[in-house]
Amino acid sequence: MRTANYVFSVISIVLGIALILFMLTQAVEWNIGVGIGVVLILNGAIRLWFAQDDH
């Protein structure tokens, strides 16, 4: 389960960064896409944090 948490956290972080970069190239202002990207990055970071405590 630990490996799956690492994989999902990295995927979430990468998708969040890609979404933010894509949305910033489309518009100057913040919108819902950037918000979703931030949430994906936070989700990946939290999942990565808790994956380190898994045994």
For each residue, the residues with C-beta under 8 A, 3 or more apart:
1: 4 5 54
2: 5 6 51 54 55
3: 6 7
4: 1 7 8
5: 1 2 8 9 47 48 50 51 54
6: 2 3 9 10 48 51
7: 3 4 10 11
8: 4 5 11 12 44 47
9: 5 6 12 13 43 44 45 47 48 51
10: 6 7 13 14 44 48
11: 7 8 14 15 44
12: 8 9 15 16 40 41 43 44 47
13: 9 10 16 17 40 41 44 45 48
14: 10 11 17 18 44
15: 11 12 18 19 37 40
16: 12 13 19 20 36 37 38 39 40 41 42 43 44
17: 13 14 20 21 37 41
18: 14 15 21 22 37
19: 15 16 22 23 33 34 36 37 40
20: 16 17 23 24 33 34 37 38 41
21: 17 18 24 25
22: 18 19 25 26 33
23: 19 20 26 27 31 33 34 37
24: 20 21 27 28 34
25: 21 22
26: 22 23 33
27: 23 24 31
28: 24
29:
30: 34 35
31: 23 27 34 35
32: 35 36
33: 19 20 22 23 26 36 37
34: 19 20 23 24 30 31 37 38
35: 30 31 32 38 39
36: 16 19 32 33 39 40
37: 15 16 17 18 19 20 23 33 34 40 41
38: 16 20 34 35 41 42
39: 16 35 36 42 43
40: 12 13 15 16 19 36 37 43 44
41: 12 13 16 17 20 37 38 44 45
42: 16 38 39 45 46
43: 9 12 16 39 40 46 47
44: 8 9 10 11 12 13 14 16 40 41 47 48
45: 9 13 41 42 48 49
46: 42 43 49 50
47: 5 8 9 12 43 44 50 51
48: 5 6 9 10 13 44 45 51 52
49: 45 46 52 53
50: 5 46 47 53 54
51: 2 5 6 9 47 48 54
52: 48 49
53: 49 50
54: 1 2 5 50 51
55: 2
